[in-house]
Amino acid sequence: MTTPANTPLSYEQAGVNYELIDPLKIAAQRAAASTATQLAQHGFSEVPASRGESAYVVDVGPFYLASIVECLGSKAMVADEMALLTGKSWYDGIAQDTIAMAVNDLITVGATPLVVQAYWAAGGSEWFQDADRAQALVAGWKKACEVCGVAWGGGETPALAGIVEAGRIDLAASCTGIINPKSRLSVGDKLDAGDAIVLLASSGIHANGLSLARKLAERLPQGYLTPIEPGLTDLTFGAALLAPTVLYSPVTEALAKAGIQPHYSANITGHGWRKLLRHPKELTYRIHTVPPVTPVLRFMAEQAGHDAREAYSTLNMGAGFALHVAAADAERTVQIAKACGIDAWVAGRVEAGPKRVIIEPIGVSFGDDDLQLR
């Protein structure tokens, strides 16, 4: 039975329910916090404020170390389907997506990425027989490391028949970084009313919301080959989904060199613009300018029947990263991002008030109850 194209499709219907996932995350965080005392036997200590942030920070004396592990999710499945349809390997971009998931989280705490490790778990040894696909993954991984200025330390390539579906691969990356000098640490202690909110452009869906995208493809007449801008471009749904995630570390490194210290940063991934509520402080984030919505995200929202509130609570809607900086540094932050090839906007300001995000141009707001990650 085919689902009518105009039937609304929620992220939960696509198989992702954060109300079920987030409680486990919170329970894990609480259990993990009790292990921090183990660091003392090595002469180190954790930075408690990094608990619940996108990366974990350890004080090792003269500097801080930050670390993170992230998986790609189901975007590789789109690449596999598009390879069958187009005869092209898309795994160079998939490699960048995987590294971006880790690096873009790591830099939120002020870290300079140093080392990336790879985890490539295939559904069987046969996955590696496709030499073009495997080499595209290697080449894309190496190129993304070079863009971020990190060393590729090594990795693991298990064949997990019976765990990972045959013909598929589960991709993940871990990243270790350094915060030096220590003044670069950014865990929200400086975040306050009066700060400016600078949003950095996304390239499209990035790597969050692909479960929804795959469900949508099932009910489109031409599937992944459906044009998303008919009459304007030949861009297909599948090709647009596979635009690689932006690597934002060149921007944060350029800001550091310019002497600009973000008071807080948020990687806008799962939970969409609700991620602007990530820090526990009671503050209001008022948005007066929204970036242009990338064509693939506009297409998805229309096809899924999402109103503005649901779209902005699920997808990045054109903004992949948020920087909270001193108001005096806002315009220069935009200029530096643009010099790195990434569009940016002074999009709003931080105000005293209840914990909420107010997106004025679209009449949408999110409150404290809309994001529970701690």
Secondary structure, DSSP 8 states (H G I E B T S, - for coil): ----TTS---TTTTT--HHHHHHHHHHHHHHHHTTGGGGGGGT-EE-GGGTTSSSEEEE-SSSEEEEEEEE--THHHHHHHHHHHHS---HHHHHHHHHHHHHHHHGGGT-EEEEEEEEEEESSGGGGG-HHHHHHHHHHHHHHHHHHT-EEEEEE--B-BTTB-TT-EEEEEEEEEEE-SGGG--SSTT--TT-EEEEEE--SSTTSSHHHHHHHHHHSTTGGG-BSSTTT---BHHHHHTS-----HHHHHHHHHTT---SEEEE--TTGGGGGG-S-S-EEEEE-------HHHHHHHHHHT--HHHHHHHS-TTEEEEEEE-GGGHHHHHHHHHHTT--EEEEEEEEESSSEEEEGGGTEEEEGGG----
